[in-house]
């Protein structure tokens, strides 16, 4: 093998896509059973040991085949974070290497996707506004990258 081909092989970096899931913590209203007439629990719960989300009944037990209306009751990802995991922990897993790759000249993107009020802004921007995220303890990924 020529030296040029050998050099290229040594410099080749494997790039991949990580699909991670993070639930934001329940807010005060969601935790209040009087507001919604519910137990204040998720319909989906993280199962981080298996990097999965499982659908649960109101009492917290997994939905069985007989209780399912249709579709699947468990989904697996590259990483599932618990709502108690810090944004810093999320960044260390899902963003830190990506940012370093960008500094080294490669392309990269962190894409936050989810329904309204699912935690995209909470993860990317932190608590409050962008300015608040700079001074508050719970800042977002945007601040960690900067």
C-alpha positions as CSV (number, residue, x, y, z in Angstrom):
1,X,0.0,0.0,0.0
2,X,1.3,3.4,-0.9
3,X,2.2,6.0,1.8
4,X,-0.6,8.3,0.6
5,X,-3.3,5.7,0.9
6,X,-2.0,4.7,4.3
7,X,-2.1,8.3,5.5
8,X,-5.7,8.7,4.3
9,X,-6.8,5.5,6.1
10,X,-5.2,6.7,9.4
11,X,-6.9,10.1,9.2
12,X,-10.4,8.7,8.3
13,X,-12.8,9.4,11.1
14,X,-16.0,7.5,11.5
15,X,-19.0,9.8,11.7
16,X,-22.4,8.7,12.8
17,X,-25.8,9.9,13.9
18,X,-26.8,9.6,17.5
19,X,-30.5,9.5,18.3
20,X,-31.0,10.5,21.9
21,X,-34.1,11.1,23.9
22,X,-34.6,13.4,26.9
23,X,-37.7,14.2,28.7
24,X,-37.8,17.6,30.5
25,X,-38.8,17.5,34.1
26,X,-42.5,17.8,34.8
27,X,-43.5,21.4,35.6
28,X,-45.5,22.4,38.7
29,X,-48.9,22.3,36.8
30,X,-48.1,18.8,35.4
31,X,-47.3,17.5,38.9
32,X,-50.5,18.8,40.4
33,X,-53.2,16.1,40.2
34,X,-56.0,18.7,40.7
35,X,-55.1,20.6,37.5
36,X,-55.3,17.7,35.1
37,X,-57.2,15.0,37.1
38,X,-54.3,12.6,36.6
39,X,-51.6,11.2,38.8
40,X,-49.0,13.5,37.4
41,X,-47.2,10.7,35.8
42,X,-45.9,10.2,32.2
43,X,-47.6,8.1,29.7
44,X,-44.1,7.2,28.6
45,X,-41.3,6.5,31.0
46,X,-37.6,6.3,30.4
47,X,-36.0,2.9,30.8
48,X,-32.3,4.0,30.7
49,X,-30.9,0.6,31.4
50,X,-32.1,-0.5,28.0
51,X,-31.9,3.0,26.3
52,X,-35.6,2.7,25.7
53,X,-38.9,4.4,26.4
54,X,-41.8,2.3,27.6
55,X,-45.5,3.1,27.6
56,X,-47.0,2.8,31.1
57,X,-50.4,2.7,32.6
58,X,-51.5,5.3,35.2
59,X,-50.2,3.2,38.0
60,X,-46.7,3.1,36.4
61,X,-46.7,-0.5,35.3
62,X,-45.8,-1.3,31.6
63,X,-48.7,-1.5,29.1
64,X,-49.3,-5.1,28.2
65,X,-50.3,-6.5,24.8
66,X,-53.9,-6.7,25.9
67,X,-54.0,-3.0,27.0
68,X,-52.4,-1.6,23.8
69,X,-54.7,0.1,21.4
70,X,-52.3,-0.3,18.5
71,X,-48.6,0.1,17.7
72,X,-45.6,-0.5,19.8
73,X,-45.2,0.1,23.6
74,X,-41.4,0.3,23.7
75,X,-38.9,2.2,21.6
76,X,-35.1,2.0,21.7
77,X,-32.6,4.8,21.0
78,X,-28.8,5.3,21.1
79,X,-29.3,6.9,24.5
80,X,-32.2,7.7,26.7
81,X,-31.7,10.3,29.4
82,X,-33.7,10.5,32.6
83,X,-35.5,13.8,33.4
84,X,-33.1,14.2,36.4
85,X,-30.0,14.1,34.1
86,X,-28.3,17.4,33.8
87,X,-28.0,19.3,30.5
88,X,-24.2,19.1,31.1
89,X,-24.5,15.3,31.1
90,X,-26.5,15.4,27.9
91,X,-23.9,17.6,26.3
92,X,-21.0,15.4,27.3
93,X,-22.7,12.4,25.6
94,X,-24.4,14.0,22.6
95,X,-22.5,17.2,21.8
96,X,-19.0,17.5,23.1
97,X,-17.3,15.2,20.5
98,X,-19.4,16.8,17.8
99,X,-18.2,20.3,18.7
100,X,-14.6,19.1,18.8
101,X,-15.1,17.7,15.3
102,X,-16.4,21.0,14.1
103,X,-13.4,22.8,15.5
104,X,-11.2,20.4,13.6
105,X,-13.0,21.3,10.3
106,X,-15.8,18.7,9.9
107,X,-19.5,19.5,9.7
108,X,-21.9,18.8,12.5
109,X,-25.3,19.6,13.8
110,X,-27.3,19.1,17.0
111,X,-31.0,18.8,16.0
112,X,-33.6,19.1,18.7
113,X,-37.0,17.7,17.7
114,X,-40.2,17.1,19.5
115,X,-43.7,18.3,20.1
116,X,-44.5,21.6,21.7
117,X,-43.5,21.8,25.4
118,X,-41.4,18.6,25.2
119,X,-38.1,20.2,26.3
120,X,-36.2,21.3,23.2
121,X,-35.7,24.9,24.5
122,X,-35.0,23.6,28.0
123,X,-32.1,21.5,26.6
124,X,-30.7,23.9,24.1
125,X,-31.2,27.2,25.9
126,X,-31.5,26.3,29.6
127,X,-33.9,27.9,32.1
128,X,-35.5,31.1,31.1
129,X,-34.2,33.2,28.2
130,X,-30.8,32.9,26.4
131,X,-29.5,35.7,28.6
132,X,-30.8,33.9,31.7
133,X,-29.0,30.8,30.6
134,X,-25.7,32.7,30.7
135,X,-26.0,33.6,34.3
136,X,-28.1,30.9,35.8
137,X,-26.7,27.6,37.0
138,X,-28.9,25.5,34.6
139,X,-27.6,26.7,31.3
140,X,-28.2,25.0,27.9
141,X,-26.1,23.3,25.3
142,X,-25.8,26.6,23.4
143,X,-23.9,28.1,26.3
144,X,-21.7,25.0,26.7
145,X,-20.7,25.2,23.0
146,X,-19.8,28.8,23.3
